[in-house]
Amino acid sequence: MTGITFEKTGQDGKARTGVIHTTRGDIRTPAFMPVGTAATVKAMMPDSVAATGADVLLGNTYHLMLRPTAERIDRLGGLHKFMNWDKPILTDSGGFQVMSLASLRKLTERGVTFKSHIDGSKHEITPERSMEIQRLLGSDIVMCFDECPALPADRKRIAESMELSMRWAARSKEAFGERPGHALFGIQQGGLEEDLRQQSAEALREIGFDGYAVGGLAVGEGQEAMFGCLDYAPDQLPEDKPRYLMGVGKPDDIVGAVARGIDMMDCVLPSRSGRTGQVFTRLGVLNIKNARHMDDPRPLDEHCGCPACRNYSRAYLHHVFRSQEIISSMLLTWHNLHYYQDIMAGMRDAITAGTFAAWQSEFHATRAQGDVDPV
């Protein structure tokens, strides 16, 4: 396949750093992908997202298929032009919505029939249709169509789901065809069962992909169980390809995943939290709506270089959040995304220097201190 190339530039323990080379630019790994569900990272301009340090965005196949439709985006020049983002875009396959919208769908060997959560209209996604939608969108990294059961689930259900996903992976690969400059990633399933994960990894290797995702985690199993799975799952995937953990997560989830050999992650958490007043800092999480910030002239994080921290006080950010001003979502989202990209840059530097264990210890110790004392 001639989609992308992955160059590993350093390793410290299981943690890896490198570069994914795409036709639209390089993605430095470990990479965090902000989520642009409906062709926008909510409350952010594209150049602001790039300014946080993001090399790649995630777009959502299911939502874009329903509105404004993939066909319309294609007619208007593709997703990059449509949303004014010239760096790489990864699109998910619609598979997660198969799980999260379970009450609205019917699952068969052929694919999934959905009722739209917007207007109740019926739609079908098959592996072939998912590949077609993602081709129309023009994303650089395409995910194969899979099915993911919510955890906990019994072993029989997880095994059947994994086997179906592997059949769908083969169909996705066939439907993807030859698309120079575009990559297709396979998705490992198998719940928390090591042998099922191994079976899935072997099936994906046999099909052959440009990269491999660890799917079916961050779906309710808790961090301890997720880390237990990540202690072996990335090792089952090819060493020379990017490994992507889907839908993760909180800052300590991300650091723990990288320590276990993960190269790419995405999550709505930093942007969604920004809109609800939850702020991630080196010293942990703070809630800007709390009255303790009302008279505080200090920044959210004195070590942060984002516009919210450079130019505004906690008192101001508390005021605009309580007043429901739009600038609150803009500034807090920018801060959270900036903080996440700072974590990624810190890990890349530490892995390169061979000091990742020390970096990790300091990261956890600093967060454990908790927020600064009130004024």
C-alpha positions in Angstrom: 0.0 0.0 0.0 1.2 3.5 -0.8 -0.6 5.5 1.8 1.8 6.7 4.5 5.1 5.8 6.0 6.0 5.6 9.6 9.5 6.4 10.8 10.3 5.4 14.4 12.9 7.9 15.7 13.3 6.8 19.3 12.2 4.4 21.9 12.4 4.3 25.7 10.9 1.2 27.3 7.8 0.6 25.3 7.2 4.3 24.6 8.0 5.3 21.0 8.4 8.5 19.2 8.5 9.0 15.4 6.9 10.6 12.4 4.0 9.5 10.2 4.7 11.0 6.8 1.6 11.9 4.7 1.1 13.8 1.5 -0.4 16.7 3.6 2.4 16.9 6.1 4.1 15.0 8.9 2.4 13.8 12.1 4.7 13.8 15.1 4.1 10.8 17.4 3.0 10.3 20.1 0.1 12.4 18.5 -3.1 13.7 20.0 -5.8 14.3 17.5 -8.5 16.9 18.4 -11.9 15.8 17.4 -13.7 17.8 14.6 -16.9 15.8 14.7 -19.0 17.9 12.2 -16.1 19.5 10.2 -15.1 21.8 13.1 -13.4 21.6 16.4 -16.1 23.3 18.4 -15.3 26.9 19.5 -12.0 26.9 17.6 -10.8 28.3 14.3 -8.6 25.9 12.3 -5.5 28.1 12.5 -6.0 28.2 16.3 -6.1 24.4 16.4 -2.9 24.3 14.5 -1.4 26.9 16.8 -1.9 24.5 19.8 0.5 22.1 18.1 -2.0 19.7 16.5 -0.6 18.0 13.3 -3.8 16.0 12.5 -7.6 16.2 13.2 -10.3 13.6 13.4 -13.5 13.9 11.5 -16.7 11.8 12.1 -18.0 9.7 9.2 -21.4 9.1 10.8 -22.2 12.7 11.5 -20.9 14.1 8.2 -22.7 11.4 6.3 -26.0 12.6 7.8 -25.2 16.3 7.6 -24.2 18.0 5.3 -23.6 14.5 3.5 -20.4 13.2 2.1 -21.6 13.8 -1.4 -22.1 17.5 -0.8 -18.7 17.8 0.8 -17.2 16.0 -2.2 -18.9 18.4 -4.6 -17.5 21.3 -2.6 -13.9 20.1 -2.9 -13.5 17.6 -0.1 -13.3 17.9 3.7 -10.0 19.7 3.9 -11.2 22.6 1.7 -14.7 22.5 3.2 -13.4 23.1 6.8 -10.2 25.1 5.8 -7.7 22.6 7.3 -4.7 21.8 5.1 -3.0 19.3 7.4 -3.9 15.6 7.6 -7.4 14.4 8.6 -8.2 10.9 10.0 -11.9 9.9 9.7 -13.4 7.2 11.9 -15.6 4.6 10.2 -19.0 5.1 11.9 -18.3 2.0 13.9 -18.4 3.7 17.3 -21.9 5.0 16.6 -22.9 1.4 15.9 -22.4 0.9 19.6 -23.3 4.3 21.0 -26.6 4.5 19.1 -27.5 0.9 19.7 -31.2 1.8 20.3 -31.4 3.2 16.7 -29.8 0.4 14.7 -30.1 -3.0 13.3 -27.0 -5.1 12.9 -26.5 -7.9 10.2 -23.6 -9.6 8.5 -24.0 -7.1 5.6 -23.7 -4.0 7.8 -25.8 -1.7 10.0 -29.1 0.1 9.4 -29.4 3.3 11.4 -32.2 5.6 12.2 -30.8 9.1 12.1 -30.7 10.7 15.5 -31.5 14.0 13.7 -34.7 13.3 11.8 -35.3 9.5 12.1 -34.5 8.8 8.4 -33.1 5.4 7.7 -29.5 4.9 6.5 -27.3 1.9 5.9 -23.5 1.7 6.6 -21.7 -1.3 5.3 -17.9 -1.7 5.0 -18.2 -0.7 1.4 -20.4 2.3 2.1 -18.0 3.4 4.9 -15.1 3.3 2.5 -17.1 5.3 -0.1 -18.1 8.0 2.4 -14.5 8.4 3.6 -13.3 8.5 0.0 -15.8 11.3 -0.8 -14.6 13.1 2.3 -11.1 12.8 1.1 -9.5 12.0 4.5 -5.8 11.0 4.6 -6.2 8.2 7.1 -9.3 6.0 6.7 -10.5 3.6 9.4 -12.0 0.2 8.4 -15.6 -0.4 9.5 -16.0 -2.4 12.7 -18.4 -3.3 15.4 -17.6 -2.8 19.0 -19.6 -4.1 21.9 -19.9 -2.0 25.1 -18.1 -3.5 28.0 -18.8 -5.4 30.1 -20.0 -8.1 27.7 -19.8 -11.9 27.9 -17.0 -13.7 26.0 -19.3 -15.2 23.4 -20.6 -11.8 22.4 -17.1 -10.3 22.3 -15.8 -13.2 20.2 -18.7 -13.0 17.7 -18.3 -9.2 17.4 -14.5 -9.5 16.9 -15.0 -12.1 14.2 -17.6 -10.0 12.4 -15.2 -7.0 12.6 -12.4 -9.1 11.0 -14.7 -10.1 8.1 -15.7 -6.4 7.8 -12.0 -5.5 7.8 -11.3 -7.7 4.8 -14.3 -6.2 3.0 -13.1 -2.7 3.9 -9.6 -3.4 2.5 -11.1 -4.7 -0.7 -13.5 -1.7 -1.1 -10.7 0.8 -0.2 -8.7 -0.4 -3.2 -5.6 1.4 -4.4 -5.6 5.0 -3.3 -2.1 6.5 -3.5 -1.6 9.2 -0.8 -4.3 7.7 1.4 -4.0 5.2 4.2 -6.2 2.5 5.6 -6.0 1.4 9.3 -7.3 -1.9 10.7 -8.9 -2.0 14.1 -8.1 -4.7 16.6 -11.1 -5.9 18.7 -11.5 -8.6 21.4 -12.6 -6.8 24.5 -10.4 -7.6 27.5 -9.6 -11.2 26.3 -5.9 -11.6 25.5 -6.4 -14.6 23.2 -9.2 -12.9 21.2 -7.0 -9.8 20.8 -4.3 -12.0 19.5 -6.7 -13.7 17.0 -7.8 -10.3 15.9 -4.2 -9.0 15.5 -3.3 -12.1 13.4 -6.4 -11.6 11.1 -5.5 -7.9 10.6 -1.8 -8.7 9.9 -2.9 -11.2 7.2 -5.1 -8.6 5.5 -2.4 -5.9 5.8 -2.9 -2.3 6.8 -1.0 1.0 6.9 -1.6 1.3 10.6 -3.4 -0.5 13.4 -5.8 0.7 16.0 -6.6 -0.8 19.4 -10.4 -0.5 19.4 -13.0 -1.4 21.9 -11.5 0.3 24.9 -12.6 3.4 26.8 -16.1 2.1 26.6 -16.8 1.7 30.3 -14.2 -0.8 31.5 -12.2 1.7 33.6 -8.6 2.7 33.5 -7.2 -0.3 35.4 -8.8 -2.8 33.0 -7.8 -0.6 30.0 -4.2 -0.5 31.1 -4.3 -4.2 31.7 -5.3 -4.8 28.1 -2.7 -2.2 26.8 0.0 -4.2 28.6 -0.2 -6.7 25.8 -2.5 -5.4 22.9 0.0 -3.0 21.3 2.7 -5.7 21.4 0.4 -7.9 19.3 0.4 -5.4 16.4 3.2 -4.8 13.9 6.2 -2.9 15.3 6.8 -0.9 12.1 3.3 0.6 11.8 1.5 3.3 13.8 -0.6 2.1 16.7 -3.7 4.2 17.4 -5.8 4.0 20.6 -9.3 5.2 19.8 -11.3 7.5 22.0 -8.7 8.1 24.8 -8.7 10.0 27.0 -7.8 11.9 30.2 -4.2 13.2 30.5 -3.1 10.2 32.7 -4.8 7.8 30.3 -2.8 9.2 27.5 0.5 9.1 29.3 -0.2 5.5 30.4 -1.1 4.5 26.9 2.1 6.0 25.4 4.1 4.2 28.1 2.6 0.9 26.8 3.5 1.6 23.1 0.7 3.7 21.7 1.5 6.3 19.0 -1.9 8.1 18.3 -5.0 9.0 20.3 -8.1 11.1 20.0 -10.8 12.3 22.4 -13.5 14.9 22.7 -12.6 15.5 26.3 -10.4 18.6 26.1 -12.9 20.5 23.8 -16.1 19.2 25.5 -14.6 20.0 28.9 -13.7 23.5 27.8 -17.3 24.2 27.0 -18.5 23.0 30.4 -15.9 24.9 32.4 -13.6 22.0 33.2 -9.9 23.0 32.8 -6.9 20.7 32.6 -3.7 22.0 34.0 -0.3 20.6 35.1 -1.7 20.7 38.7 -4.8 18.6 37.8 -8.3 19.6 36.9 -10.1 22.8 38.0 -13.7 24.0 37.6 -13.8 27.6 36.5 -17.4 28.0 37.6 -16.4 27.6 41.3 -16.6 30.8 43.4 -13.0 30.5 44.5 -11.9 31.9 41.1 -14.2 35.0 41.3 -11.5 37.4 42.6 -8.4 35.5 41.4 -6.1 37.7 39.2 -3.8 34.7 38.4 -3.8 32.7 35.1 -5.2 29.2 34.9 -1.6 27.8 34.8 1.4 30.1 35.1 3.5 27.8 33.0 1.1 27.7 30.1 1.6 29.8 26.9 -1.9 29.7 25.5 -3.9 32.9 25.0 -6.2 32.2 27.9 -3.3 32.0 30.3 -1.2 34.8 28.7 -4.0 37.4 28.5 -6.7 36.6 31.0 -7.2 36.0 34.7 -9.2 33.3 36.4 -11.5 36.0 37.6 -12.3 37.0 34.0 -12.7 33.4 32.8 -15.0 32.7 35.7 -17.1 35.8 34.8 -17.5 35.0 31.1 -18.3 31.3 31.9 -21.0 32.3 34.4 -22.3 34.9 32.0 -22.4 32.2 29.2 -20.3 34.3 26.9 -19.0 32.6 23.8 -15.4 33.7 24.5 -15.5 31.3 27.5 -15.8 28.2 25.3 -13.2 29.6 22.9 -10.5 30.4 25.5 -11.1 27.3 27.7 -11.1 24.9 24.7 -7.9 26.6 23.4 -6.3 26.1 26.8 -7.2 22.5 27.1 -6.1 21.6 23.6 -2.8 23.5 24.2 -2.3 21.6 27.4 -2.8 18.2 25.7 -0.4 19.1 23.0 2.2 20.2 25.6 1.9 16.8 27.1 2.5 15.2 23.7 5.6 17.4 23.1 6.9 16.7 26.6 6.6 12.9 26.0 8.3 13.1 22.5 11.2 15.0 24.0 11.6 12.7 27.0 11.4 9.5 24.8 14.1 11.0 22.5 16.3 11.9 25.5 15.7 8.5 27.2 14.2 10.1 30.3 10.6 9.0 29.8 10.3 7.3 33.2 11.5 10.4 35.0 9.2 12.6 33.0 6.3 10.3 33.8 7.1 10.4 37.5 7.2 14.2 37.5 4.0 14.5 35.5 2.1 12.4 38.1 3.7 14.1 41.1 2.9 17.6 39.8 -0.7 16.7 39.1 -1.0 15.1 42.6 -0.2 18.5 44.2 -3.6 19.8 43.2 -4.5 23.4 42.2 -2.9 26.4 43.8 -4.3 27.7 47.0 -7.1 30.2 46.7 -6.2 33.9 47.0 
